[in-house]
Amino acid sequence: MIDYFALALGHGLLIVALLRLMARDELDEEVLAPEPTTAPVAEPDEPRRYRSGNRVRR
């Protein structure tokens, strides 16, 4: 048997949370994200050399 009180309480709390989120003033502000600043990555001169202990064994 379905407990209607538990269903109503759960859905009611979800509706209250949704209404509280929608009423926040922070949602009305449009703040632009800062431009990403990335430094160029230098390419290695030599290929990587692995020691025998660092290899993945399958």
PELIN-V774862 format. One record per residue. PHI is phi in radians with two decimals (* if undefined). NEAR is the number of other C-alpha atoms within 10 Angstrom. D_LAST is the distance of its C-alpha to the last C-alpha in Angstrom with 1 decimal. Layout:
PHI:NEAR:D_LAST / PHI:NEAR:D_LAST
//
This chain:
*:3:52.6 / -1.47:6:51.7 / -1.54:7:52.9 / -1.14:9:54.6 / -1.12:9:55.2 / -1.13:10:51.5 / -1.13:10:50.8 / -1.15:11:53.7 / -1.13:11:52.8 / -1.08:11:49.1 / -1.20:12:50.2 / -1.10:12:53.1 / -1.16:11:51.0 / -1.12:12:48.6 / -1.16:12:51.7 / -1.10:11:53.1 / -1.10:11:49.9 / -1.12:11:49.9 / -1.14:11:53.5 / -1.18:10:53.1 / -1.19:12:50.2 / -1.23:12:52.3 / -1.50:10:55.3 / -1.25:9:53.6 / -1.26:8:55.1 / -1.11:10:51.7 / -1.29:9:51.0 / -1.47:9:54.0 / -1.54:7:52.8 / -1.95:7:50.9 / -1.90:7:49.1 / -1.41:6:47.2 / -1.29:6:43.9 / -1.17:6:44.0 / -1.14:6:42.7 / -1.22:6:39.2 / -1.98:6:39.3 / -2.11:6:36.2 / -1.47:6:36.2 / -1.13:6:34.8 / -1.57:6:31.4 / -1.35:6:31.6 / -1.38:7:29.2 / -1.23:7:27.5 / -1.31:6:29.2 / -2.05:6:26.2 / -1.19:7:22.6 / -1.20:7:20.3 / -2.00:7:19.2 / -1.83:8:16.3 / -1.41:7:16.5 / -1.10:7:13.9 / -1.35:7:13.5 / -1.69:8:12.7 / -1.35:8:9.6 / -1.51:6:6.5 / -1.78:5:3.8 / -2.02:3:0.0
//
